[in-house]
Amino acid sequence: MKRGAKDHPIGIRDKLRNERITRKRSKGERPFAVMKTVFQSGTMKVTELGRARVKNTFTAFCYNLSQLRKIQKQRA
């Protein structure tokens, strides 16, 4: 993504390019944002790699369950 400097704003082509990148990127970043805010997995208090992996696995599992619940509510 292109960013403007203090006295040099980006052009129209760069703005459109940034919008295209953002549309694609937002689909992948949303789950991580939800896991970080809703499930408080932004900071890791576990120091060992194995425990951190288990914590992240359970966080992802909880996220998937919440999304499944949301989809089921929409269908009903």
N, C-alpha and C positions, 0 to 999 in steps of 0.2 A: 504494500500500500504506500502511496505517496503522501507525504505530509508537507504542509506549508511551513515556512520559516516566519520569523517575526515580521519582516517587511516584504516577504515574497509569498503571497497566497498562491495556492495551486490553481491550475487552469481547469476549464470545463471538461476537457478530455480526461484529466486525472480524477476529477470528481466522479465522473461516470464510471471510470475503471474501479474506483474505490467502492462504489455502490454494487457493482457486479461481484467483487470479491466478498463484500459483506454479506450479500444474499447467500452465497455458498458457505461461507464460514459460520454464519449464525446457526445453521442446522447442526453443526458439530459442537459448537461451544455452549449451546443452551443446556444440554444435560450436565455439563461440568459446572455451570453456574448454579443450577438447581441443587446439585449435590453439595456444592460449597455453601450455599446459603441456607437451604432447608434442612439438610442433614448434618450441618456443621462439620464438614470434612475439609475445611480450608486450612486448618492447622493440624499437624500430626503430632500427637504427644507420645507416639510409639517410636522407639529408636531402632528396633531390629527390623530387618528387611522382611522377614517372614510375617511378623505381626502387622506390619504396615500393609502388606499384600492382602492379608485376611481382612483388615479393616476396610480397605478399598473395595474388596470383593463384596462385603456385606453392604457397603454404601451403594454400590451399583445395583445389587439385588433389590434393596429397598426402593431405589429410584424406579427400577423396572416394575415393581409391584404397584407403586403409586401411579405410574403411567397406565398400567393395565386397568387399574380401578377407574381412572379418568376415562379411558376408552369405553369401558363397560357402562359408565354413567351416560355417556353420549349416545350409545346405542339404545338405551332404555327410554 
